[in-house]
């Protein structure tokens, strides 16, 4: 579940940085795409592989955070 949550947030944040839009529909999209990505690419990973993936996802989120915060604060959606 935590991996899907990380994917969800990162994919939304990537869309925010690409579109320069932090509207609610962009910041909080449907879970379907993240769930599908998880099921197709990550569901069969071992616990160790999941841990490594989560570390990568957390690092990616950290890379995006300042840009996303800036965009979203400017639009009153942080």
PyMOL Python script that loads the backbone (N, CA, C, O; Angstrom):
from pymol import cmd

cmd.read_pdbstr("""\
ATOM      1  N   UNK A   1       0.816  -1.200   0.000  1.00  0.00           N
ATOM      2  CA  UNK A   1       0.000   0.000   0.000  1.00  0.00           C
ATOM      3  C   UNK A   1       0.856   1.259   0.000  1.00  0.00           C
ATOM      4  O   UNK A   1       0.530   2.235  -0.676  1.00  0.00           O
ATOM      5  N   UNK A   2       1.951   1.240   0.755  1.00  0.00           N
ATOM      6  CA  UNK A   2       2.776   2.452   0.826  1.00  0.00           C
ATOM      7  C   UNK A   2       3.465   2.737  -0.506  1.00  0.00           C
ATOM      8  O   UNK A   2       3.684   3.898  -0.851  1.00  0.00           O
ATOM      9  N   UNK A   3       3.803   1.709  -1.242  1.00  0.00           N
ATOM     10  CA  UNK A   3       4.419   1.908  -2.555  1.00  0.00           C
ATOM     11  C   UNK A   3       3.428   2.549  -3.514  1.00  0.00           C
ATOM     12  O   UNK A   3       3.795   3.449  -4.270  1.00  0.00           O
ATOM     13  N   UNK A   4       2.189   2.105  -3.496  1.00  0.00           N
ATOM     14  CA  UNK A   4       1.153   2.699  -4.349  1.00  0.00           C
ATOM     15  C   UNK A   4       0.945   4.163  -3.960  1.00  0.00           C
ATOM     16  O   UNK A   4       0.779   5.017  -4.831  1.00  0.00           O
ATOM     17  N   UNK A   5       0.952   4.455  -2.674  1.00  0.00           N
ATOM     18  CA  UNK A   5       0.783   5.834  -2.218  1.00  0.00           C
ATOM     19  C   UNK A   5       1.932   6.713  -2.705  1.00  0.00           C
ATOM     20  O   UNK A   5       1.712   7.846  -3.133  1.00  0.00           O
ATOM     21  N   UNK A   6       3.146   6.196  -2.641  1.00  0.00           N
ATOM     22  CA  UNK A   6       4.297   6.953  -3.141  1.00  0.00           C
ATOM     23  C   UNK A   6       4.170   7.198  -4.641  1.00  0.00           C
ATOM     24  O   UNK A   6       4.379   8.316  -5.113  1.00  0.00           O
ATOM     25  N   UNK A   7       3.829   6.154  -5.384  1.00  0.00           N
ATOM     26  CA  UNK A   7       3.641   6.303  -6.833  1.00  0.00           C
ATOM     27  C   UNK A   7       2.585   7.354  -7.145  1.00  0.00           C
ATOM     28  O   UNK A   7       2.774   8.193  -8.026  1.00  0.00           O
ATOM     29  N   UNK A   8       1.480   7.305  -6.424  1.00  0.00           N
ATOM     30  CA  UNK A   8       0.377   8.237  -6.630  1.00  0.00           C
ATOM     31  C   UNK A   8       0.861   9.676  -6.478  1.00  0.00           C
ATOM     32  O   UNK A   8       0.625  10.516  -7.347  1.00  0.00           O
ATOM     33  N   UNK A   9       1.537   9.947  -5.371  1.00  0.00           N
ATOM     34  CA  UNK A   9       1.989  11.310  -5.117  1.00  0.00           C
ATOM     35  C   UNK A   9       3.031  11.756  -6.136  1.00  0.00           C
ATOM     36  O   UNK A   9       2.961  12.872  -6.650  1.00  0.00           O
ATOM     37  N   UNK A  10       3.981  10.903  -6.423  1.00  0.00           N
ATOM     38  CA  UNK A  10       5.030  11.263  -7.376  1.00  0.00           C
ATOM     39  C   UNK A  10       4.462  11.523  -8.762  1.00  0.00           C
ATOM     40  O   UNK A  10       4.834  12.501  -9.410  1.00  0.00           O
ATOM     41  N   UNK A  11       3.570  10.667  -9.220  1.00  0.00           N
ATOM     42  CA  UNK A  11       2.992  10.872 -10.563  1.00  0.00           C
ATOM     43  C   UNK A  11       2.199  12.168 -10.612  1.00  0.00           C
ATOM     44  O   UNK A  11       2.247  12.884 -11.612  1.00  0.00           O
ATOM     45  N   UNK A  12       1.470  12.479  -9.547  1.00  0.00           N
ATOM     46  CA  UNK A  12       0.743  13.748  -9.499  1.00  0.00           C
ATOM     47  C   UNK A  12       1.724  14.913  -9.498  1.00  0.00           C
ATOM     48  O   UNK A  12       1.516  15.896 -10.209  1.00  0.00           O
ATOM     49  N   UNK A  13       2.779  14.817  -8.719  1.00  0.00           N
ATOM     50  CA  UNK A  13       3.763  15.890  -8.645  1.00  0.00           C
ATOM     51  C   UNK A  13       4.493  16.067  -9.975  1.00  0.00           C
ATOM     52  O   UNK A  13       4.797  17.192 -10.372  1.00  0.00           O
ATOM     53  N   UNK A  14       4.771  14.972 -10.656  1.00  0.00           N
ATOM     54  CA  UNK A  14       5.394  15.090 -11.974  1.00  0.00           C
ATOM     55  C   UNK A  14       4.472  15.834 -12.944  1.00  0.00           C
ATOM     56  O   UNK A  14       4.927  16.664 -13.732  1.00  0.00           O
ATOM     57  N   UNK A  15       3.193  15.535 -12.880  1.00  0.00           N
ATOM     58  CA  UNK A  15       2.224  16.219 -13.739  1.00  0.00           C
ATOM     59  C   UNK A  15       2.147  17.699 -13.391  1.00  0.00           C
ATOM     60  O   UNK A  15       2.042  18.541 -14.284  1.00  0.00           O
ATOM     61  N   UNK A  16       2.196  18.021 -12.114  1.00  0.00           N
ATOM     62  CA  UNK A  16       2.179  19.425 -11.685  1.00  0.00           C
ATOM     63  C   UNK A  16       3.379  20.167 -12.254  1.00  0.00           C
ATOM     64  O   UNK A  16       3.231  21.269 -12.781  1.00  0.00           O
ATOM     65  N   UNK A  17       4.569  19.575 -12.154  1.00  0.00           N
ATOM     66  CA  UNK A  17       5.765  20.265 -12.650  1.00  0.00           C
ATOM     67  C   UNK A  17       5.765  20.367 -14.169  1.00  0.00           C
ATOM     68  O   UNK A  17       6.248  21.356 -14.720  1.00  0.00           O
ATOM     69  N   UNK A  18       5.233  19.364 -14.851  1.00  0.00           N
ATOM     70  CA  UNK A  18       5.188  19.389 -16.316  1.00  0.00           C
ATOM     71  C   UNK A  18       4.152  20.389 -16.843  1.00  0.00           C
ATOM     72  O   UNK A  18       4.368  21.029 -17.872  1.00  0.00           O
ATOM     73  N   UNK A  19       3.039  20.515 -16.136  1.00  0.00           N
ATOM     74  CA  UNK A  19       1.940  21.352 -16.621  1.00  0.00           C
ATOM     75  C   UNK A  19       1.906  22.733 -15.975  1.00  0.00           C
ATOM     76  O   UNK A  19       1.199  23.626 -16.442  1.00  0.00           O
ATOM     77  N   UNK A  20       2.671  22.906 -14.900  1.00  0.00           N
ATOM     78  CA  UNK A  20       2.652  24.156 -14.135  1.00  0.00           C
ATOM     79  C   UNK A  20       1.236  24.444 -13.630  1.00  0.00           C
ATOM     80  O   UNK A  20       0.811  25.596 -13.552  1.00  0.00           O
ATOM     81  N   UNK A  21       0.520  23.374 -13.291  1.00  0.00           N
ATOM     82  CA  UNK A  21      -0.865  23.474 -12.839  1.00  0.00           C
ATOM     83  C   UNK A  21      -1.024  22.645 -11.567  1.00  0.00           C
ATOM     84  O   UNK A  21      -0.664  21.468 -11.528  1.00  0.00           O
ATOM     85  N   UNK A  22      -1.566  23.272 -10.537  1.00  0.00           N
ATOM     86  CA  UNK A  22      -1.786  22.573  -9.275  1.00  0.00           C
ATOM     87  C   UNK A  22      -3.267  22.562  -8.911  1.00  0.00           C
ATOM     88  O   UNK A  22      -3.630  22.599  -7.735  1.00  0.00           O
ATOM     89  N   UNK A  23      -4.106  22.511  -9.925  1.00  0.00           N
ATOM     90  CA  UNK A  23      -5.537  22.389  -9.666  1.00  0.00           C
ATOM     91  C   UNK A  23      -5.833  21.086  -8.956  1.00  0.00           C
ATOM     92  O   UNK A  23      -5.052  20.137  -9.027  1.00  0.00           O
ATOM     93  N   UNK A  24      -6.953  21.043  -8.277  1.00  0.00           N
ATOM     94  CA  UNK A  24      -7.301  19.847  -7.498  1.00  0.00           C
ATOM     95  C   UNK A  24      -7.323  18.575  -8.336  1.00  0.00           C
ATOM     96  O   UNK A  24      -6.910  17.516  -7.862  1.00  0.00           O
ATOM     97  N   UNK A  25      -7.801  18.664  -9.575  1.00  0.00           N
ATOM     98  CA  UNK A  25      -7.862  17.466 -10.413  1.00  0.00           C
ATOM     99  C   UNK A  25      -6.472  16.984 -10.821  1.00  0.00           C
ATOM    100  O   UNK A  25      -6.299  15.805 -11.130  1.00  0.00           O
ATOM    101  N   UNK A  26      -5.485  17.869 -10.828  1.00  0.00           N
ATOM    102  CA  UNK A  26      -4.100  17.487 -11.143  1.00  0.00           C
ATOM    103  C   UNK A  26      -3.405  16.985  -9.882  1.00  0.00           C
ATOM    104  O   UNK A  26      -2.717  15.964  -9.905  1.00  0.00           O
ATOM    105  N   UNK A  27      -3.590  17.706  -8.792  1.00  0.00           N
ATOM    106  CA  UNK A  27      -2.915  17.331  -7.550  1.00  0.00           C
ATOM    107  C   UNK A  27      -3.488  16.056  -6.940  1.00  0.00           C
ATOM    108  O   UNK A  27      -2.774  15.292  -6.291  1.00  0.00           O
ATOM    109  N   UNK A  28      -4.781  15.835  -7.153  1.00  0.00           N
ATOM    110  CA  UNK A  28      -5.445  14.661  -6.581  1.00  0.00           C
ATOM    111  C   UNK A  28      -6.188  13.887  -7.665  1.00  0.00           C
ATOM    112  O   UNK A  28      -7.418  13.870  -7.687  1.00  0.00           O
ATOM    113  N   UNK A  29      -5.433  13.239  -8.574  1.00  0.00           N
ATOM    114  CA  UNK A  29      -6.075  12.487  -9.660  1.00  0.00           C
ATOM    115  C   UNK A  29      -6.671  11.173  -9.150  1.00  0.00           C
ATOM    116  O   UNK A  29      -6.531  10.821  -7.979  1.00  0.00           O
ATOM    117  N   UNK A  30      -7.321  10.477 -10.036  1.00  0.00           N
ATOM    118  CA  UNK A  30      -7.823   9.143  -9.720  1.00  0.00           C
ATOM    119  C   UNK A  30      -6.653   8.233  -9.355  1.00  0.00           C
ATOM    120  O   UNK A  30      -5.533   8.426  -9.827  1.00  0.00           O
ATOM    121  N   UNK A  31      -6.923   7.253  -8.520  1.00  0.00           N
ATOM    122  CA  UNK A  31      -5.895   6.288  -8.129  1.00  0.00           C
ATOM    123  C   UNK A  31      -5.644   5.238  -9.216  1.00  0.00           C
ATOM    124  O   UNK A  31      -4.678   4.481  -9.115  1.00  0.00           O
ATOM    125  N   UNK A  32      -6.465   5.174 -10.222  1.00  0.00           N
ATOM    126  CA  UNK A  32      -6.414   4.095 -11.208  1.00  0.00           C
ATOM    127  C   UNK A  32      -5.050   3.937 -11.865  1.00  0.00           C
ATOM    128  O   UNK A  32      -4.540   2.819 -11.951  1.00  0.00           O
ATOM    129  N   UNK A  33      -4.452   5.018 -12.327  1.00  0.00           N
ATOM    130  CA  UNK A  33      -3.170   4.925 -13.034  1.00  0.00           C
ATOM    131  C   UNK A  33      -2.071   4.415 -12.110  1.00  0.00           C
ATOM    132  O   UNK A  33      -1.260   3.582 -12.515  1.00  0.00           O
ATOM    133  N   UNK A  34      -2.037   4.903 -10.880  1.00  0.00           N
ATOM    134  CA  UNK A  34      -1.010   4.453  -9.931  1.00  0.00           C
ATOM    135  C   UNK A  34      -1.198   2.987  -9.576  1.00  0.00           C
ATOM    136  O   UNK A  34      -0.229   2.234  -9.481  1.00  0.00           O
ATOM    137  N   UNK A  35      -2.442   2.589  -9.381  1.00  0.00           N
ATOM    138  CA  UNK A  35      -2.716   1.191  -9.063  1.00  0.00           C
ATOM    139  C   UNK A  35      -2.327   0.287 -10.228  1.00  0.00           C
ATOM    140  O   UNK A  35      -1.729  -0.770 -10.023  1.00  0.00           O
ATOM    141  N   UNK A  36      -2.660   0.695 -11.436  1.00  0.00           N
ATOM    142  CA  UNK A  36      -2.300  -0.095 -12.623  1.00  0.00           C
ATOM    143  C   UNK A  36      -0.786  -0.190 -12.765  1.00  0.00           C
ATOM    144  O   UNK A  36      -0.255  -1.273 -13.015  1.00  0.00           O
ATOM    145  N   UNK A  37      -0.087   0.929 -12.608  1.00  0.00           N
ATOM    146  CA  UNK A  37       1.377   0.913 -12.700  1.00  0.00           C
ATOM    147  C   UNK A  37       1.968  -0.029 -11.661  1.00  0.00           C
ATOM    148  O   UNK A  37       2.879  -0.799 -11.966  1.00  0.00           O
ATOM    149  N   UNK A  38       1.459   0.028 -10.446  1.00  0.00           N
ATOM    150  CA  UNK A  38       1.951  -0.855  -9.394  1.00  0.00           C
ATOM    151  C   UNK A  38       1.712  -2.317  -9.751  1.00  0.00           C
ATOM    152  O   UNK A  38       2.622  -3.141  -9.660  1.00  0.00           O
ATOM    153  N   UNK A  39       0.491  -2.634 -10.156  1.00  0.00           N
ATOM    154  CA  UNK A  39       0.153  -4.025 -10.473  1.00  0.00           C
ATOM    155  C   UNK A  39       0.994  -4.564 -11.625  1.00  0.00           C
ATOM    156  O   UNK A  39       1.422  -5.718 -11.592  1.00  0.00           O
ATOM    157  N   UNK A  40       1.235  -3.741 -12.639  1.00  0.00           N
ATOM    158  CA  UNK A  40       1.969  -4.186 -13.822  1.00  0.00           C
ATOM    159  C   UNK A  40       3.478  -4.243 -13.607  1.00  0.00           C
ATOM    160  O   UNK A  40       4.158  -5.073 -14.210  1.00  0.00           O
ATOM    161  N   UNK A  41       4.002  -3.377 -12.763  1.00  0.00           N
ATOM    162  CA  UNK A  41       5.454  -3.254 -12.673  1.00  0.00           C
ATOM    163  C   UNK A  41       6.072  -3.670 -11.345  1.00  0.00           C
ATOM    164  O   UNK A  41       7.246  -4.037 -11.302  1.00  0.00           O
ATOM    165  N   UNK A  42       5.301  -3.620 -10.258  1.00  0.00           N
ATOM    166  CA  UNK A  42       5.935  -3.775  -8.952  1.00  0.00           C
ATOM    167  C   UNK A  42       5.303  -4.800  -8.021  1.00  0.00           C
ATOM    168  O   UNK A  42       5.898  -5.132  -6.996  1.00  0.00           O
ATOM    169  N   UNK A  43       4.141  -5.302  -8.335  1.00  0.00           N
ATOM    170  CA  UNK A  43       3.424  -6.192  -7.414  1.00  0.00           C
ATOM    171  C   UNK A  43       4.211  -7.452  -7.064  1.00  0.00           C
ATOM    172  O   UNK A  43       4.091  -7.961  -5.950  1.00  0.00           O
ATOM    173  N   UNK A  44       5.003  -7.956  -7.984  1.00  0.00           N
ATOM    174  CA  UNK A  44       5.719  -9.205  -7.749  1.00  0.00           C
ATOM    175  C   UNK A  44       7.086  -9.054  -7.104  1.00  0.00           C
ATOM    176  O   UNK A  44       7.818 -10.036  -6.979  1.00  0.00           O
ATOM    177  N   UNK A  45       7.442  -7.853  -6.695  1.00  0.00           N
ATOM    178  CA  UNK A  45       8.760  -7.644  -6.105  1.00  0.00           C
ATOM    179  C   UNK A  45       8.868  -8.283  -4.723  1.00  0.00           C
ATOM    180  O   UNK A  45       7.882  -8.403  -3.995  1.00  0.00           O
ATOM    181  N   UNK A  46      10.077  -8.684  -4.385  1.00  0.00           N
ATOM    182  CA  UNK A  46      10.336  -9.199  -3.042  1.00  0.00           C
ATOM    183  C   UNK A  46      10.317  -8.037  -2.046  1.00  0.00           C
ATOM    184  O   UNK A  46      10.294  -6.872  -2.443  1.00  0.00           O
ATOM    185  N   UNK A  47      10.328  -8.361  -0.766  1.00  0.00           N
ATOM    186  CA  UNK A  47      10.329  -7.319   0.268  1.00  0.00           C
ATOM    187  C   UNK A  47      11.560  -6.419   0.123  1.00  0.00           C
ATOM    188  O   UNK A  47      11.456  -5.199   0.247  1.00  0.00           O
ATOM    189  N   UNK A  48      12.709  -7.013  -0.138  1.00  0.00           N
ATOM    190  CA  UNK A  48      13.930  -6.225  -0.305  1.00  0.00           C
ATOM    191  C   UNK A  48      13.832  -5.309  -1.521  1.00  0.00           C
ATOM    192  O   UNK A  48      14.265  -4.157  -1.471  1.00  0.00           O
ATOM    193  N   UNK A  49      13.264  -5.818  -2.607  1.00  0.00           N
ATOM    194  CA  UNK A  49      13.087  -4.999  -3.811  1.00  0.00           C
ATOM    195  C   UNK A  49      12.086  -3.865  -3.567  1.00  0.00           C
ATOM    196  O   UNK A  49      12.273  -2.753  -4.060  1.00  0.00           O
ATOM    197  N   UNK A  50      11.033  -4.148  -2.812  1.00  0.00           N
ATOM    198  CA  UNK A  50      10.071  -3.104  -2.453  1.00  0.00           C
ATOM    199  C   UNK A  50      10.746  -2.012  -1.627  1.00  0.00           C
ATOM    200  O   UNK A  50      10.504  -0.823  -1.839  1.00  0.00           O
ATOM    201  N   UNK A  51      11.582  -2.420  -0.697  1.00  0.00           N
ATOM    202  CA  UNK A  51      12.282  -1.441   0.138  1.00  0.00           C
ATOM    203  C   UNK A  51      13.182  -0.555  -0.705  1.00  0.00           C
ATOM    204  O   UNK A  51      13.220   0.660  -0.513  1.00  0.00           O
ATOM    205  N   UNK A  52      13.902  -1.154  -1.631  1.00  0.00           N
ATOM    206  CA  UNK A  52      14.773  -0.374  -2.519  1.00  0.00           C
ATOM    207  C   UNK A  52      13.959   0.569  -3.400  1.00  0.00           C
ATOM    208  O   UNK A  52      14.339   1.724  -3.595  1.00  0.00           O
ATOM    209  N   UNK A  53      12.846   0.082  -3.929  1.00  0.00           N
ATOM    210  CA  UNK A  53      11.976   0.910  -4.752  1.00  0.00           C
ATOM    211  C   UNK A  53      11.434   2.085  -3.949  1.00  0.00           C
ATOM    212  O   UNK A  53      11.427   3.217  -4.433  1.00  0.00           O
ATOM    213  N   UNK A  54      10.983   1.826  -2.733  1.00  0.00           N
ATOM    214  CA  UNK A  54      10.446   2.913  -1.903  1.00  0.00           C
ATOM    215  C   UNK A  54      11.512   3.964  -1.633  1.00  0.00           C
ATOM    216  O   UNK A  54      11.204   5.156  -1.638  1.00  0.00           O
ATOM    217  N   UNK A  55      12.744   3.562  -1.398  1.00  0.00           N
ATOM    218  CA  UNK A  55      13.823   4.540  -1.195  1.00  0.00           C
ATOM    219  C   UNK A  55      13.992   5.403  -2.439  1.00  0.00           C
ATOM    220  O   UNK A  55      14.177   6.616  -2.335  1.00  0.00           O
ATOM    221  N   UNK A  56      13.930   4.782  -3.617  1.00  0.00           N
ATOM    222  CA  UNK A  56      14.029   5.533  -4.872  1.00  0.00           C
ATOM    223  C   UNK A  56      12.861   6.507  -5.032  1.00  0.00           C
ATOM    224  O   UNK A  56      13.046   7.652  -5.446  1.00  0.00           O
ATOM    225  N   UNK A  57      11.672   6.042  -4.702  1.00  0.00           N
ATOM    226  CA  UNK A  57      10.492   6.894  -4.829  1.00  0.00           C
ATOM    227  C   UNK A  57      10.547   8.067  -3.852  1.00  0.00           C
ATOM    228  O   UNK A  57      10.185   9.190  -4.205  1.00  0.00           O
ATOM    229  N   UNK A  58      10.992   7.812  -2.649  1.00  0.00           N
ATOM    230  CA  UNK A  58      11.125   8.889  -1.655  1.00  0.00           C
ATOM    231  C   UNK A  58      12.141   9.919  -2.125  1.00  0.00           C
ATOM    232  O   UNK A  58      11.925  11.120  -1.965  1.00  0.00           O
ATOM    233  N   UNK A  59      13.235   9.466  -2.699  1.00  0.00           N
ATOM    234  CA  UNK A  59      14.240  10.391  -3.227  1.00  0.00           C
ATOM    235  C   UNK A  59      13.662  11.220  -4.375  1.00  0.00           C
ATOM    236  O   UNK A  59      13.922  12.420  -4.464  1.00  0.00           O
ATOM    237  N   UNK A  60      12.892  10.597  -5.238  1.00  0.00           N
ATOM    238  CA  UNK A  60      12.260  11.324  -6.347  1.00  0.00           C
ATOM    239  C   UNK A  60      11.286  12.376  -5.812  1.00  0.00           C
ATOM    240  O   UNK A  60      11.239  13.497  -6.318  1.00  0.00           O
ATOM    241  N   UNK A  61      10.514  12.011  -4.793  1.00  0.00           N
ATOM    242  CA  UNK A  61       9.580  12.954  -4.190  1.00  0.00           C
ATOM    243  C   UNK A  61      10.323  14.154  -3.613  1.00  0.00           C
ATOM    244  O   UNK A  61       9.880  15.292  -3.764  1.00  0.00           O
ATOM    245  N   UNK A  62      11.445  13.902  -2.955  1.00  0.00           N
ATOM    246  CA  UNK A  62      12.256  14.992  -2.404  1.00  0.00           C
ATOM    247  C   UNK A  62      12.757  15.926  -3.503  1.00  0.00           C
ATOM    248  O   UNK A  62      12.816  17.140  -3.312  1.00  0.00           O
ATOM    249  N   UNK A  63      13.117  15.356  -4.654  1.00  0.00           N
ATOM    250  CA  UNK A  63      13.589  16.163  -5.783  1.00  0.00           C
ATOM    251  C   UNK A  63      12.493  17.081  -6.315  1.00  0.00           C
ATOM    252  O   UNK A  63      12.777  18.199  -6.744  1.00  0.00           O
ATOM    253  N   UNK A  64      11.268  16.626  -6.291  1.00  0.00           N
ATOM    254  CA  UNK A  64      10.136  17.367  -6.845  1.00  0.00           C
ATOM    255  C   UNK A  64       9.523  18.365  -5.861  1.00  0.00           C
ATOM    256  O   UNK A  64       8.874  19.325  -6.276  1.00  0.00           O
ATOM    257  N   UNK A  65       9.720  18.146  -4.583  1.00  0.00           N
ATOM    258  CA  UNK A  65       8.954  18.860  -3.563  1.00  0.00           C
ATOM    259  C   UNK A  65       9.047  20.385  -3.649  1.00  0.00           C
ATOM    260  O   UNK A  65       8.014  21.051  -3.589  1.00  0.00           O
ATOM    261  N   UNK A  66      10.219  20.951  -3.784  1.00  0.00           N
ATOM    262  CA  UNK A  66      10.318  22.411  -3.763  1.00  0.00           C
ATOM    263  C   UNK A  66       9.617  23.037  -4.967  1.00  0.00           C
ATOM    264  O   UNK A  66       8.961  24.070  -4.831  1.00  0.00           O
ATOM    265  N   UNK A  67       9.749  22.428  -6.135  1.00  0.00           N
ATOM    266  CA  UNK A  67       9.080  22.949  -7.326  1.00  0.00           C
ATOM    267  C   UNK A  67       7.569  22.840  -7.190  1.00  0.00           C
ATOM    268  O   UNK A  67       6.840  23.782  -7.501  1.00  0.00           O
ATOM    269  N   UNK A  68       7.107  21.696  -6.726  1.00  0.00           N
ATOM    270  CA  UNK A  68       5.663  21.489  -6.556  1.00  0.00           C
ATOM    271  C   UNK A  68       5.114  22.453  -5.515  1.00  0.00           C
ATOM    272  O   UNK A  68       4.055  23.047  -5.718  1.00  0.00           O
ATOM    273  N   UNK A  69       5.816  22.612  -4.416  1.00  0.00           N
ATOM    274  CA  UNK A  69       5.370  23.534  -3.365  1.00  0.00           C
ATOM    275  C   UNK A  69       5.256  24.953  -3.917  1.00  0.00           C
ATOM    276  O   UNK A  69       4.274  25.646  -3.652  1.00  0.00           O
ATOM    277  N   UNK A  70       6.247  25.380  -4.673  1.00  0.00           N
ATOM    278  CA  UNK A  70       6.240  26.723  -5.251  1.00  0.00           C
ATOM    279  C   UNK A  70       5.040  26.926  -6.181  1.00  0.00           C
ATOM    280  O   UNK A  70       4.334  27.930  -6.088  1.00  0.00           O
ATOM    281  N   UNK A  71       4.821  25.968  -7.071  1.00  0.00           N
ATOM    282  CA  UNK A  71       3.690  26.048  -8.012  1.00  0.00           C
ATOM    283  C   UNK A  71       2.365  26.057  -7.254  1.00  0.00           C
ATOM    284  O   UNK A  71       1.493  26.882  -7.528  1.00  0.00           O
ATOM    285  N   UNK A  72       2.220  25.149  -6.313  1.00  0.00           N
ATOM    286  CA  UNK A  72       0.956  25.003  -5.598  1.00  0.00           C
ATOM    287  C   UNK A  72       0.689  26.175  -4.657  1.00  0.00           C
ATOM    288  O   UNK A  72      -0.452  26.623  -4.538  1.00  0.00           O
ATOM    289  N   UNK A  73       1.717  26.670  -3.995  1.00  0.00           N
ATOM    290  CA  UNK A  73       1.527  27.835  -3.125  1.00  0.00           C
ATOM    291  C   UNK A  73       1.083  29.044  -3.948  1.00  0.00           C
ATOM    292  O   UNK A  73       0.206  29.801  -3.529  1.00  0.00           O
ATOM    293  N   UNK A  74       1.695  29.221  -5.123  1.00  0.00           N
ATOM    294  CA  UNK A  74       1.340  30.354  -5.990  1.00  0.00           C
ATOM    295  C   UNK A  74      -0.123  30.278  -6.438  1.00  0.00           C
ATOM    296  O   UNK A  74      -0.748  31.299  -6.722  1.00  0.00           O
ATOM    297  N   UNK A  75      -0.657  29.056  -6.496  1.00  0.00           N
ATOM    298  CA  UNK A  75      -2.038  28.854  -6.929  1.00  0.00           C
ATOM    299  C   UNK A  75      -2.992  28.642  -5.758  1.00  0.00           C
ATOM    300  O   UNK A  75      -4.167  28.330  -5.948  1.00  0.00           O
ATOM    301  N   UNK A  76      -2.463  28.819  -4.532  1.00  0.00           N
ATOM    302  CA  UNK A  76      -3.301  28.690  -3.340  1.00  0.00           C
ATOM    303  C   UNK A  76      -3.780  27.279  -3.071  1.00  0.00           C
ATOM    304  O   UNK A  76      -4.860  27.080  -2.515  1.00  0.00           O
ATOM    305  N   UNK A  77      -2.973  26.286  -3.468  1.00  0.00           N
ATOM    306  CA  UNK A  77      -3.399  24.895  -3.311  1.00  0.00           C
ATOM    307  C   UNK A  77      -2.332  24.065  -2.622  1.00  0.00           C
ATOM    308  O   UNK A  77      -2.095  22.922  -3.012  1.00  0.00           O
ATOM    309  N   UNK A  78      -1.684  24.619  -1.604  1.00  0.00           N
ATOM    310  CA  UNK A  78      -0.701  23.837  -0.847  1.00  0.00           C
ATOM    311  C   UNK A  78      -1.227  23.687   0.530  1.00  0.00           C
ATOM    312  O   UNK A  78      -0.581  23.063   1.372  1.00  0.00           O
TER     313      UNK A  78
END
""", "prot")
cmd.dss("prot")
cmd.show_as("cartoon", "prot")
cmd.util.cbc("prot")
cmd.orient("prot")
